[in-house]
Amino acid sequence: MTDSIIDISRAFFEEVVKPILERHFPAEMAQTAFGVFGYGSDALRLDDEYSRDHHWGLRIDALMPADIFEQKRHAIMDTLRAHLPASYRGHSLREAHLAGAGLAPDNLPAFLRRTIGLDRAPQRWEEWLRIPEEDIIHIVNGEVWSDPLGEFSAIRDVFLGYYPEPVRLRRIAHWCRFFSGMGTYALKRAILRENEFYATTRFSNAIRLSIHLAFLLDKTYFPYDKWLMAYFAKLPRMYARMGEYVHEAVKLSTPWERKLDLLHKIADVLDRTMVEDGIIRPHPRFVISPTSGYRITEHAYAEILQSLPPQIKTIVPVWDQVYMEEFHSGFVDGLDLATWDEMLQLKVDE
């Protein structure tokens, strides 16, 4: 047993919450998936002292059919609050993920829609390409302890099987285009023009997309940016090939010309790996342009794109968390400003 809130919450579920629900809501429990998954660093086992200052504590996520959620969630929560202890293994239930119960009931179709934009697993390549990759983590992370219907577990299993190959290749092609065309090429122009603002934004974009490509080449979903480096270090192949370049490149003390040179080295690693994996064909060595930098991954972009099924060639993969932001906008709109400020830990400076 570790000090992860997942492990403690699992014990809390088995010893305390599950018996109460089985006694009072057996039919509803038989249709609900329980575990810790979804949003937050704790669901990734990456919570630390800094991420525990809000929405942290005993946590049981519960996904149920929409009708049960609408009709029974308040009764379930009221019953739990009436029967639960004030604390469990030193964790107060008054300061938990959901204060007073430790249980977070949710509507399964709604959870899926605000996460992946669908209320089911994707069935077509086009649907896969319209799912923000960092939100797939919220489907596959954490643990599921009980899922009698198996509906949520079946959806998890689809995603755990990773992308269909044409979808992975379309995403690789897209990142190759942006890493080079909107990254190294643009950084070279910014350096030549002594435009440090543009250099900063283009370098940040390029280094991030190079890591996204590393995840795709190792067939691993990347998480949202806060934990990208922690997951990058776990990659079975690409971290060993790229890690030292990335760590040097992101240092503030590394000069712009050296940052660009390191991006070129990373581009060579990515290119060699794509050749090694049979994604692109072997090709002659290309030289670096004195004015346009090293656009080698755009060579891969064209070759991959031209080999794809016609129906996905022009579909641009979604990478921003658009569905989550749609939900979040509605959530924040429903709060009074004082409550929102409190959630942000904004306190008046006296």
C-alpha positions in Angstrom: 0.0 0.0 0.0 1.4 3.4 -1.0 0.3 6.8 0.1 -1.5 7.4 -3.3 -5.0 8.6 -2.8 -6.0 5.9 -5.3 -5.0 3.1 -3.0 -6.6 4.7 0.0 -9.7 5.5 -1.9 -10.0 1.9 -3.1 -9.8 0.6 0.5 -12.4 3.3 1.5 -14.7 2.0 -1.3 -14.4 -1.7 -0.4 -14.6 -1.3 3.4 -17.1 1.6 3.8 -18.9 2.9 0.7 -19.6 -0.3 -1.1 -21.4 -2.0 1.8 -23.6 1.1 2.3 -24.5 1.3 -1.4 -25.2 -2.5 -1.6 -27.6 -2.2 1.3 -29.5 0.9 0.2 -29.0 1.1 -3.6 -28.4 -2.4 -4.9 -30.1 -1.9 -8.3 -28.2 1.4 -8.9 -24.9 -0.1 -7.9 -25.3 -2.9 -10.3 -25.3 -0.4 -13.2 -22.5 1.9 -12.0 -18.7 1.8 -12.7 -16.6 2.7 -9.7 -12.9 3.7 -9.4 -10.6 6.6 -9.7 -10.2 7.9 -13.2 -10.9 11.1 -15.2 -9.5 14.5 -14.3 -6.8 15.5 -12.0 -3.2 14.6 -11.2 -4.3 12.1 -8.5 -5.9 10.0 -11.2 -2.5 9.7 -12.8 -0.7 8.9 -9.5 1.2 12.2 -10.0 -0.3 14.3 -7.3 2.2 16.0 -5.0 2.3 18.6 -2.3 1.5 21.4 -4.8 -1.5 19.7 -6.4 -3.1 18.8 -3.1 -4.3 22.3 -2.3 -7.6 21.9 -4.1 -10.1 19.1 -5.0 -7.9 16.5 -3.3 -8.8 13.8 -0.8 -10.7 10.5 -0.7 -12.1 10.0 -4.1 -14.4 7.5 -5.7 -15.6 8.3 -9.3 -18.9 6.7 -10.2 -20.2 6.6 -13.7 -23.9 5.6 -14.1 -26.6 5.7 -16.8 -28.1 9.1 -17.4 -31.5 8.3 -15.9 -30.1 6.9 -12.7 -27.8 9.9 -12.4 -30.7 12.3 -12.8 -33.2 10.5 -10.5 -31.0 9.0 -7.8 -27.7 10.9 -7.3 -29.1 13.2 -4.6 -30.6 10.3 -2.6 -27.3 8.4 -2.9 -25.3 11.3 -1.7 -27.7 12.1 1.2 -27.6 8.4 2.3 -23.8 8.3 2.2 -23.4 11.5 4.2 -25.8 10.0 6.9 -23.8 6.8 7.3 -20.2 7.8 6.7 -17.6 8.5 9.4 -16.1 12.0 9.6 -12.7 10.6 8.5 -11.0 7.5 7.1 -7.4 6.6 7.8 -6.6 10.2 8.7 -8.4 11.7 5.7 -11.2 14.0 6.5 -14.4 13.5 4.6 -15.2 17.2 5.1 -12.2 18.2 2.9 -12.3 15.5 0.3 -12.6 15.5 -3.5 -16.4 15.8 -3.0 -16.8 17.1 0.6 -18.9 15.0 2.9 -18.9 11.8 0.9 -15.8 11.1 -1.1 -18.0 9.9 -3.9 -18.3 11.8 -7.2 -21.3 10.5 -9.2 -21.5 11.3 -12.8 -23.5 10.7 -15.9 -21.6 8.3 -18.1 -22.7 9.7 -21.5 -22.1 13.3 -20.4 -18.7 12.4 -19.0 -17.7 10.9 -22.4 -19.1 13.8 -24.4 -17.2 16.5 -22.5 -14.0 14.3 -22.6 -13.9 12.8 -26.1 -16.9 14.5 -27.8 -18.8 11.2 -28.2 -21.0 9.2 -25.9 -19.4 5.9 -27.0 -16.2 4.6 -28.4 -15.1 5.9 -31.8 -16.1 3.7 -34.7 -14.6 5.5 -37.7 -11.2 6.9 -38.4 -12.7 10.4 -38.7 -14.1 10.1 -35.2 -10.8 9.0 -33.8 -9.1 12.1 -35.4 -11.6 14.5 -33.8 -10.7 13.3 -30.2 -8.2 15.5 -28.3 -5.4 13.1 -27.5 -4.7 14.5 -24.0 -8.3 13.8 -23.1 -8.0 10.1 -24.0 -5.8 9.9 -20.8 -8.9 10.8 -18.8 -10.6 7.6 -20.1 -7.7 5.2 -19.6 -6.0 6.5 -16.5 -6.5 5.4 -12.9 -8.3 2.2 -12.0 -11.8 0.7 -12.3 -12.7 -1.4 -9.3 -16.3 -2.4 -10.1 -18.2 -2.2 -13.4 -21.0 -4.8 -13.4 -22.4 -3.7 -16.8 -19.0 -3.4 -18.3 -19.9 -0.5 -20.6 -17.3 1.9 -19.4 -14.6 -0.8 -19.2 -15.4 -1.8 -22.8 -14.8 1.8 -23.9 -11.6 1.9 -22.0 -10.5 -1.3 -23.7 -11.0 0.3 -27.1 -8.7 3.2 -26.2 -6.2 1.0 -24.5 -5.8 -0.8 -27.8 -4.4 2.5 -29.1 -5.1 4.3 -32.4 -6.0 2.4 -35.6 -2.8 2.7 -37.7 -4.2 5.1 -40.4 -5.2 7.5 -37.6 -1.7 7.3 -35.9 -0.1 8.0 -39.2 -2.4 10.9 -39.9 -1.5 12.4 -36.6 2.2 11.8 -37.1 2.0 13.6 -40.5 0.3 16.5 -38.9 2.8 16.9 -36.1 5.7 16.6 -38.7 4.2 19.5 -40.6 3.8 21.7 -37.5 7.1 20.7 -35.8 9.0 21.8 -38.9 6.9 24.4 -40.7 5.6 26.2 -37.6 8.6 25.3 -35.5 12.1 25.0 -36.7 11.5 27.0 -39.9 9.8 29.8 -38.0 12.5 29.8 -35.2 15.2 30.2 -37.8 13.4 33.2 -39.3 12.9 34.7 -35.8 16.5 34.4 -35.0 17.6 36.0 -38.3 15.2 38.9 -37.6 16.2 39.1 -33.9 12.5 38.7 -33.0 12.7 37.1 -29.5 9.0 37.1 -28.9 8.4 35.0 -32.0 11.4 32.9 -31.3 10.0 32.1 -27.8 6.6 31.1 -29.1 7.9 29.0 -32.0 10.6 27.2 -29.9 8.0 26.3 -27.3 5.6 25.0 -30.0 8.4 23.0 -31.7 9.8 21.3 -28.6 6.3 20.4 -27.5 5.4 18.9 -30.8 8.7 16.9 -31.0 7.6 15.2 -27.8 4.2 14.6 -29.2 5.8 12.8 -32.1 7.9 10.8 -29.7 4.7 9.5 -28.0 3.1 8.7 -31.4 6.2 6.7 -32.5 6.2 4.8 -29.2 2.4 4.2 -29.5 1.6 5.9 -26.2 -1.0 8.6 -25.5 0.4 11.9 -24.3 -1.2 13.7 -21.3 -1.9 17.3 -20.8 1.2 19.5 -20.7 1.7 19.7 -16.9 2.7 16.0 -16.8 4.1 15.7 -20.4 7.7 15.5 -19.2 7.0 13.0 -16.5 5.3 10.7 -19.1 8.0 11.4 -21.7 10.7 10.0 -19.3 8.7 6.7 -19.2 8.7 6.2 -23.0 10.3 2.8 -23.8 12.4 4.0 -26.7 12.2 7.7 -27.7 13.2 9.3 -24.3 16.6 7.5 -24.6 17.0 8.9 -28.1 15.7 12.5 -27.5 15.8 13.2 -23.8 19.2 14.8 -23.5 18.5 17.1 -26.4 15.2 18.2 -24.9 16.6 18.8 -21.5 19.4 21.0 -22.8 17.1 22.8 -25.3 14.6 24.0 -22.7 17.1 25.5 -20.3 16.9 29.3 -20.2 20.6 29.5 -20.4 20.8 27.7 -23.8 21.3 30.3 -26.6 18.8 30.5 -29.5 21.2 29.2 -32.1 22.0 26.2 -29.9 18.2 25.6 -29.3 17.7 25.5 -33.0 20.7 23.2 -33.5 19.1 20.8 -30.9 15.8 20.9 -32.7 17.7 19.9 -35.8 19.2 17.0 -33.9 15.8 16.0 -32.6 14.4 16.2 -36.2 17.1 13.7 -37.3 16.2 11.3 -34.5 12.5 11.5 -35.5 13.4 11.0 -39.1 15.6 8.0 -38.5 13.0 6.4 -36.3 10.3 6.8 -38.9 12.6 5.2 -41.5 13.4 2.4 -39.0 9.7 1.8 -38.3 8.9 1.7 -42.1 6.7 4.8 -41.8 8.8 6.5 -44.5 11.3 5.2 -47.0 15.1 5.7 -46.6 16.3 8.9 -48.3 19.5 10.8 -49.0 20.8 13.2 -46.4 19.4 16.7 -46.7 21.3 19.9 -45.9 20.2 22.6 -43.5 19.1 25.9 -45.2 20.8 29.0 -43.9 17.5 30.9 -44.1 14.8 28.3 -43.6 16.4 25.9 -41.1 16.0 22.1 -41.4 12.5 21.2 -42.8 13.2 17.4 -42.9 10.1 16.4 -41.1 8.0 18.1 -43.7 9.4 15.6 -46.1 7.9 12.9 -43.9 4.7 14.9 -43.7 4.2 14.7 -47.5 5.2 11.1 -47.9 2.9 9.9 -45.1 0.0 12.1 -46.2 0.1 10.8 -49.7 0.0 7.2 -48.6 -3.1 7.6 -46.4 -6.7 6.6 -47.2 -8.4 9.4 -49.1 -11.2 10.0 -46.6 -8.7 11.2 -43.9 -6.1 13.0 -45.9 -7.6 16.5 -45.3 -9.0 15.9 -41.8 -6.9 17.9 -39.3 -6.5 16.1 -36.0 -8.0 17.8 -33.0 -5.4 18.6 -30.3 -7.0 21.2 -28.0 -9.4 20.2 -25.3 -12.4 21.6 -27.0 -15.1 19.4 -25.5 -13.8 19.9 -22.0 -13.7 23.7 -22.5 -17.3 23.7 -23.8 -18.3 22.0 -20.5 -16.1 24.3 -18.4 -17.5 27.4 -19.9 -21.0 26.4 -19.0 -19.8 25.4 -15.5 -18.1 28.7 -14.8 -21.1 30.6 -16.2 -23.3 29.0 -13.6 -21.2 30.2 -10.6 -21.2 33.5 -8.8 -17.9 35.3 -9.1 -17.1 35.0 -5.4 -17.4 31.2 -5.5 -15.2 31.1 -8.6 -12.5 33.3 -6.9 -12.6 31.0 -3.9 -12.0 28.0 -6.1 -9.1 29.9 -7.7 -7.7 30.6 -4.2 -7.9 34.3 -4.9 -7.8 36.2 -1.6 -8.1 39.9 -1.1 -4.8 41.6 -0.5 -5.2 43.4 2.8 
